[in-house]
Amino acid sequence: MKKEKVTDYLRKATENFSFHDDLDLSPFETNEIAAFFSSKRTTISRILNQGVKEGELIKINTRPVYFLHKRTFEKNFGKLKGNVFKSFQALSEYILEDSAEMIFRRLIGYDKSLKEVLEQMKTAIFYPDNGLPIMLLGPTGIGKTYLARLMYEYTKAKKLIKQDAPFYVFNCAQYANNPELLTSYLFGHVKGAYTGADKDKAGLLELADEGILFLDEAHRLNKEGQEKLFTFMDQGTFYRLGDTEIARKAKVRLVFATTEKTNLFLETFLRRIPIKVSVPSLDERGSFEKSQLIEHFFMEESQLFQLPIEVSHQTLDALNKYHYEGNIGECKNMIKYTCGCAYAKAAKGSDKIKVTLQDLPKEMLKNVPQLFNHFTANEGNVIFFSERKQSIGGMNELAIDKIRHTFKNCLKYYQKVKEGNIEEQVANQKMCEDITVLLD
């Protein structure tokens, strides 16, 4: 019995696999597979277990034992680290666990510049009962709101809150000049609490019950608002504006964010927030992650325009060297502007958008003209399309070094030959074939 036939059988069977209770699992049993091939059970068992050792098959170590085609399973359900699982439930739990972790792995730098940030966030998320209040610190445009939303998705994926749990975002700066209205939005109000309050209204704390409330620009909370919030964090109770009799309860995970130093907050308020996370700026994340983010934004634009976007290496170099005061947010907007400018210039019906230095915002040249004076030797362009990129024209440093080394060898050979048809003799050398391959 050939192993390839058994593997192909399981590949086809696994295409129809699901975790539904009514699924017929017999096609994945050793006895059933042996019967299908009219072969001995011991022969099929040996082939199946060999496939598990080689990483082609998954083994479910129950009674009876089941086997699945690993690559087909991963195509439908996601990557697996191991090949052997004690039960289908264990396999299912692994998939759920891994899909939850994939939420944070979307982040560029999740295992580098943001590693400590994510560890602190997980500490807040997994703390018993209702998690811990957390504050995200850092300049504008670094993605604090996006991090809060990922916290929400991750907490749902880990089943720490319900799938339909609410998530609210509130920017405290919008109502900083009207403390009464800000308090009303957060805690609600009763009829007659202030002019225009013609009926009772629930606040965000009530609406976000059993979910997450993200308070951005939290330093704009006045002292009264901070005092009411730290009372809520202590006791889980609050009063609507204008009501001093009915203490209301809610179970809300609080995430705060600020661009300012923590000395703007009351000490009593800060003490109720045990986890304070410093999110790095774009420059602090390093050139490599900056390049990854720039490439990601070009891929997003390609998906939006439904066209490939061809960008010169010089343009990418300038974007990478530029200092963005507004961090990731400003970088993203600058790339949006650049792509929009190039799209407007493109001929009608063009099959791609071509981005050059001339499409960059003029303030880049005006504010930092030295960006355009010195570029890397890497010529050519990069094409971005959806989630893929492809370099064209130009060569990487490894190829350039290989050519340089090969030409040196050619020169040594030339010095030895000294006479005769040098072009014909050099052409016969493999080193010159290497050059031809690289240049092609």
Summary of the structure (lengths in Angstrom):
residues: 440
radius of gyration: 30.5
end to end distance: 45.6
largest distance: 106.6
contacts: 1259
relative contact order: 0.07
helix: 52%
strand: 13%
